[in-house]
Amino acid sequence: MLELLLCSLVTILPDYLLRRQFQGKRWGEEINFFTVWYELRWGITLCAMLTISMITIVFYYHPSTTNVSSFFRTVTILSEGGGRVAEVYVRNNQDVAAGDPIFRLDDGSQQAAAETARRQMAEVDAALVLAQSERAQAEAGIAQAQAALAQSRADLERQVALQQRGSTAVSDRDLELAQTSVAANQASVDAAQAGLRAVDDKIRVQLPASHASAQAALQQAETEISKLTVYAGVSGRIEQLSLRQGDIVNPLLRPAGVLVPSDAGRNRFLAGFPQVTAQVVKQGGVAEIMCMSKPFTVVPMVIVEVQDVIAAGQVRPSDRLGDAQNQGRPGTVTAYLEPLYPGQANDIPPGSRCMANAYTDNHHRLAHDPNIGGLERVFLHVVDTVGVVHAAGLRIRSLLLPLQTLVFTGH
């Protein structure tokens, strides 16, 4: 409508004034609703051609979209396992910092497991003390067996010496008994030494392994206890938290609430422009947005990034071949916008629905490119000039938005 009014000022209006002043035709007589087309045909034709050309230039070189929003991602408040809530540390709509506790589940069984592991460690420590006593006892047994072995060997040597001198005090039976006694005492020494080695292995291998197992069980129990307290991973605000002491929390069926990060969706907007403007919307370009959550305000923006793919063409591996005719809507060129001046979008809530205009700026090219011809230079000036029309349209819509939303569409 604005384009039509502007074009009428330089086409239909001069045509009417020409016929009124120079031809003497008057509105309501020669010029009326029935003869308007014939009398003003040149102005109407030029107005239609100029309006169509102007709308095409405006919407191509200065594209607009209503698909603008500050998307953000939330953090689901979940525990790693299910359980009954023992204590809630926060309330709904409360700001928390990273690392602050949110709620804790009952840890009775985990505390019992930890206490069992501590008892097992104490038992292993006591067994180690007892093993030291057993080692001392084994050493004493070795000394006793060695003394008996030495005594039996001395007796055997004495009897062998007496027999060699031909003494009748020693018989063959006595000699065999002495040899048997030496062998038995030697076996006792070997058994005592084996018992000492067994005690040493128990002290060096078995008891440390048992102690390590009990310590690992204690660490596992303490880890499980620590998992029962849910902490805030990032700074933000707690939303939709309805936990009460005694509630059952299940990470698969019932999350505890939602944590909205403090910087989620702040000062960054996602805009989807029509595909026909893919060669116009570029990184570094300027734009403006107007949001429903902040009427009467137009915020200047800069295009910081343009997604180099169109999301509508995304496919997922499946057992069916894709067919182009089954594709849905054509998709849009995704651009990321940030405020040109810091702080201008701070009071726009994340998730707000907005509309945006992007503008083509040829000022730098006109000032520094000597290879631009005369007609091209005029065309580029026209492109930059008609951007004012789109900017004015955005501001008119920002003024009419509350009226349209509250009066014509309800509230």
C-alpha positions in Angstrom: 0.0 0.0 0.0 2.8 2.4 0.9 4.5 1.7 -2.4 1.3 2.3 -4.3 0.8 5.7 -2.6 4.3 6.8 -3.4 4.1 5.7 -7.0 0.8 7.4 -7.4 2.4 10.7 -6.4 4.7 10.7 -9.4 2.2 9.1 -12.0 -1.5 9.4 -11.4 -1.3 12.8 -9.6 0.7 14.5 -12.3 -1.5 13.0 -15.0 -4.6 14.4 -13.2 -3.0 17.8 -12.7 -2.1 17.9 -16.4 -5.6 17.2 -17.4 -7.0 19.6 -14.8 -4.8 22.6 -15.4 -4.0 22.4 -19.1 -7.0 20.5 -20.6 -9.6 22.1 -18.3 -11.1 18.8 -17.3 -12.7 18.7 -13.9 -13.3 15.9 -11.4 -16.9 14.9 -11.2 -17.6 16.0 -14.8 -15.1 14.9 -17.5 -13.2 12.9 -15.0 -15.4 10.6 -12.8 -15.5 7.1 -11.6 -16.8 5.9 -15.0 -14.2 7.7 -17.2 -11.3 7.6 -14.8 -9.5 4.7 -16.6 -9.8 6.4 -20.0 -8.9 9.9 -18.7 -6.0 8.8 -16.5 -4.9 5.7 -18.4 -1.3 6.8 -18.8 -0.9 7.6 -15.1 -2.6 4.4 -14.0 -0.5 2.3 -16.3 2.7 3.9 -15.2 1.6 3.7 -11.6 1.0 0.0 -11.9 4.3 -0.6 -13.7 6.3 1.5 -11.2 4.5 -0.1 -8.2 5.3 -3.6 -9.4 8.9 -2.7 -10.2 9.3 -1.0 -6.8 7.7 -3.8 -4.8 10.0 -6.3 -6.6 13.1 -4.2 -5.9 12.1 -3.6 -2.3 11.3 -7.2 -1.4 14.3 -8.6 -3.3 17.1 -6.3 -2.2 15.5 -5.5 1.2 13.9 -8.8 2.2 11.5 -9.1 5.1 10.3 -12.0 7.2 8.0 -12.7 10.1 9.8 -15.9 11.0 12.2 -14.4 13.6 12.6 -15.6 17.1 15.3 -15.9 19.8 15.4 -19.6 20.2 16.9 -21.0 23.4 17.6 -24.4 24.9 16.6 -25.4 28.4 18.3 -27.9 30.8 16.1 -30.6 32.2 16.5 -31.2 35.9 16.9 -34.9 36.3 18.6 -37.3 38.7 20.7 -40.2 37.3 18.4 -42.7 39.1 14.9 -42.8 40.6 14.1 -42.4 44.2 12.1 -40.5 46.8 12.8 -36.8 47.4 14.4 -36.2 50.8 15.0 -32.5 50.6 14.4 -29.6 48.2 16.8 -26.7 48.3 15.3 -24.3 45.9 11.8 -23.0 44.9 10.2 -22.2 41.6 11.3 -19.1 39.7 14.5 -18.9 41.8 17.8 -17.9 40.3 20.6 -20.4 40.9 24.4 -20.4 40.1 26.3 -23.2 38.6 27.0 -25.8 41.3 24.1 -24.9 43.6 22.2 -27.9 45.0 18.6 -28.3 43.7 17.2 -31.3 45.5 18.4 -34.6 47.2 17.0 -38.1 47.0 16.8 -40.5 50.0 20.2 -42.2 50.5 19.4 -44.8 53.2 20.4 -47.8 51.2 23.5 -46.1 49.8 24.6 -45.0 53.4 24.1 -48.7 54.5 26.3 -49.9 51.7 28.9 -47.3 52.6 28.8 -48.4 56.3 29.1 -52.0 55.2 32.2 -51.2 53.2 33.7 -49.3 56.1 33.1 -52.3 58.4 34.8 -54.6 55.8 37.8 -52.3 55.8 38.0 -52.4 59.6 37.8 -56.2 59.5 40.6 -56.3 57.0 42.7 -54.0 59.2 42.0 -56.3 62.2 42.9 -59.4 60.1 46.2 -57.7 59.2 47.1 -57.2 62.8 46.2 -60.8 63.5 48.3 -61.9 60.5 51.3 -60.2 62.0 50.8 -62.2 65.2 50.5 -65.4 63.1 53.7 -64.5 61.3 55.5 -64.2 64.6 54.0 -67.5 65.7 55.2 -69.1 62.4 58.7 -67.8 62.9 58.8 -69.3 66.4 57.5 -72.6 65.0 60.4 -72.5 62.5 62.9 -71.9 65.2 61.5 -74.7 67.3 61.5 -77.1 64.3 65.0 -76.2 63.4 66.2 -76.8 67.0 64.5 -80.2 67.0 66.1 -80.9 63.6 69.5 -80.0 64.9 69.0 -82.2 67.9 68.0 -85.2 65.8 70.9 -84.7 63.5 73.3 -84.6 66.4 71.8 -87.8 67.8 72.1 -89.5 64.4 75.8 -88.4 64.0 76.6 -89.8 67.5 75.0 -93.1 66.8 76.7 -93.4 63.4 80.0 -92.7 65.1 79.5 -95.3 67.8 78.5 -97.9 65.2 81.6 -97.1 63.1 83.8 -97.8 66.2 82.0 -101.1 66.6 80.1 -100.3 69.7 77.3 -102.7 70.6 75.3 -99.9 72.3 73.8 -98.9 69.0 71.8 -101.3 67.0 70.5 -101.0 63.4 67.1 -100.4 64.8 68.3 -97.4 66.8 70.0 -96.0 63.7 66.9 -96.3 61.6 64.9 -94.5 64.3 67.4 -91.7 64.4 67.3 -91.3 60.6 63.5 -91.3 60.7 63.6 -88.6 63.5 65.8 -86.4 61.3 63.5 -86.8 58.3 60.5 -86.0 60.5 62.1 -82.9 61.9 63.2 -81.8 58.5 59.6 -82.1 57.3 58.5 -80.1 60.4 61.0 -77.3 59.4 59.7 -77.3 55.8 56.1 -77.2 57.0 56.9 -74.3 59.4 58.6 -72.4 56.6 55.6 -73.0 54.2 53.3 -71.7 56.9 55.5 -68.6 57.2 55.3 -68.1 53.4 51.5 -68.5 53.6 51.3 -65.8 56.3 53.5 -63.6 54.3 51.4 -64.0 51.1 48.3 -63.3 53.2 49.9 -60.1 54.5 51.3 -59.0 51.2 48.5 -60.1 48.7 45.3 -61.4 50.2 44.6 -58.8 52.9 45.7 -55.7 50.7 43.4 -57.1 47.9 40.5 -57.4 50.4 41.2 -53.9 51.7 41.2 -52.5 48.1 37.9 -54.2 47.3 36.3 -52.8 50.5 37.7 -49.4 49.7 36.4 -49.6 46.1 33.0 -50.6 47.5 33.1 -47.6 49.8 34.0 -45.2 46.9 31.2 -46.6 44.8 28.7 -46.2 47.7 30.0 -42.6 48.2 29.7 -41.9 44.5 26.1 -43.2 44.5 25.4 -41.0 47.5 26.8 -37.9 45.6 24.7 -38.7 42.6 21.5 -38.5 44.7 22.1 -34.7 45.1 21.2 -32.9 41.9 23.2 -29.7 41.2 22.7 -26.9 38.7 25.0 -27.4 35.8 24.8 -23.7 34.6 23.6 -20.5 36.1 19.9 -19.8 35.4 16.4 -19.8 36.7 14.4 -22.7 37.9 11.0 -23.1 36.1 8.2 -25.6 36.5 9.6 -27.1 39.7 6.8 -28.7 41.7 8.8 -31.1 43.9 7.8 -31.8 47.4 9.5 -33.8 50.1 8.4 -37.4 49.7 7.7 -37.2 45.9 9.0 -40.0 43.7 11.4 -38.8 40.9 11.9 -41.0 37.8 14.3 -39.8 35.1 12.3 -41.7 32.4 8.8 -40.8 33.5 8.9 -37.7 35.6 11.6 -35.0 35.4 11.9 -32.7 38.3 11.7 -29.4 36.4 13.4 -27.1 33.9 16.5 -24.9 34.3 16.6 -21.9 31.9 20.2 -20.7 31.5 20.8 -17.0 32.1 22.2 -16.4 28.7 19.8 -18.6 26.8 18.4 -16.8 23.7 19.7 -13.5 24.8 20.9 -11.0 22.1 20.8 -13.5 19.3 17.9 -14.0 16.9 17.3 -16.6 14.3 15.6 -15.3 11.1 14.3 -17.3 8.1 14.3 -15.3 4.8 12.8 -16.6 1.5 15.1 -18.6 -0.7 14.8 -16.1 -3.5 16.9 -13.7 -1.4 19.8 -16.2 -0.8 22.1 -14.0 -2.9 21.2 -10.9 -1.0 21.3 -11.9 2.6 25.0 -12.0 3.5 27.1 -11.9 6.6 27.8 -8.4 7.8 24.6 -7.0 6.4 22.4 -4.7 8.4 18.8 -5.5 9.5 16.1 -4.3 11.8 13.7 -6.3 14.0 10.4 -5.5 15.8 9.1 -7.9 18.4 5.6 -8.4 19.8 7.1 -8.4 23.3 8.5 -4.9 22.8 6.1 -2.9 20.6 6.8 0.6 19.3 10.5 -0.3 19.1 12.7 -1.1 16.2 16.0 -2.6 17.0 18.9 -2.3 14.5 20.7 -5.6 14.0 23.7 -7.0 12.1 23.8 -10.3 10.3 26.6 -12.2 12.0 26.2 -15.5 10.3 24.2 -17.1 7.4 23.6 -20.8 7.4 25.1 -22.2 4.2 22.5 -25.0 3.9 18.7 -25.0 3.8 17.1 -27.1 6.5 14.3 -28.3 4.3 16.7 -30.4 2.3 17.9 -32.5 5.2 17.4 -36.2 5.0 17.9 -39.1 7.4 19.1 -42.6 6.5 16.1 -44.9 6.1 15.0 -47.9 4.2 13.0 -45.7 1.7 14.4 -43.7 -1.2 13.7 -40.0 -1.1 11.4 -38.4 -3.7 11.7 -34.7 -4.4 7.9 -34.3 -4.9 7.3 -35.5 -1.3 9.3 -32.7 0.1 7.4 -30.2 2.2 7.7 -26.5 2.3 10.7 -25.1 0.4 12.4 -23.8 3.6 14.2 -20.6 4.2 17.6 -19.0 4.3 18.6 -19.1 8.0 20.4 -16.0 9.3 21.7 -15.2 12.8 21.1 -11.6 14.0 22.7 -9.7 16.9 22.0 -6.2 18.1 24.1 -3.5 16.4 24.5 -1.7 19.7 25.0 -3.7 22.9 22.1 -3.8 25.3 19.3 -2.8 22.9 17.7 -6.3 23.0 18.3 -7.1 26.7 14.6 -6.5 27.6 13.3 -8.8 24.8 12.4 -12.1 26.5 13.9 -15.2 24.9 11.4 -17.0 22.6 9.8 -13.7 21.5 8.1 -13.7 18.1 9.5 -10.9 15.8 9.6 -9.6 12.3 12.7 -8.4 10.5 13.9 -6.4 7.5 17.3 -7.0 6.0 18.8 -4.2 3.9 21.2 -4.1 0.9 23.8 -1.4 1.3 25.7 -0.3 -1.8 27.3 2.8 -0.3 30.8 1.4 0.0 30.6 -0.1 -3.5 29.4 3.2 -5.0 32.2 5.1 -3.3 35.1 2.9 -4.0 34.4 0.9 -7.2 35.4 2.9 -10.3 34.1 0.2 -12.7 30.5 0.9 -12.1 28.7 2.3 -15.2 26.3 5.2 -15.2 23.1 3.1 -15.4 24.3 0.7 -12.8 25.2 3.5 -10.5 21.7 5.0 -10.9 20.2 1.5 -10.3 22.2 1.0 -7.1 21.2 4.4 -5.8 17.6 3.5 -6.4 18.1 0.2 -4.6 19.5 2.0 -1.5 16.8 4.7 -1.7 13.8 2.4 -1.8 15.1 0.7 1.4 13.6 3.7 3.2 10.1 2.5 2.1 10.6 -0.9 3.7 12.0 0.7 6.9 9.0 3.0 7.0 6.7 0.0 6.6 8.3 -1.8 9.5 7.8 1.2 11.7 4.2 1.6 10.7 3.6 -2.1 11.5 5.3 -1.5 14.9 2.8 1.3 15.6 -0.2 -0.8 14.5 0.9 -4.1 16.1 -0.8 -3.4 19.6 -4.0 -2.3 17.8 -4.0 -5.3 15.6 -3.2 -7.7 18.4 -5.5 -6.3 21.1 -8.4 -5.1 19.1 -8.8 -7.0 15.9 -7.5 -10.4 17.0 -8.5 -10.4 20.6 -6.3 -10.6 23.7 
